[in-house]
């Protein structure tokens, strides 16, 4: 039972680290690139679903 709990905790930490790394990466982008990303909402959607699929694959 404790092993299962630690396994789920490890998965949670992997998911949080991927999301945190992505947020930090987006925050440190230069302003010009950030503005370009804002002009293409489809690209932002693809980026969001890519990150989401990576997090889901960690939990599976």
Secondary structure, DSSP 8 states (H G I E B T S, - for coil): -HHHHHHHHHHHHHHHHHHHHHHHHHHTS-HHHHHHHHH-HHHHHHHHHHHHHHHHHHH-
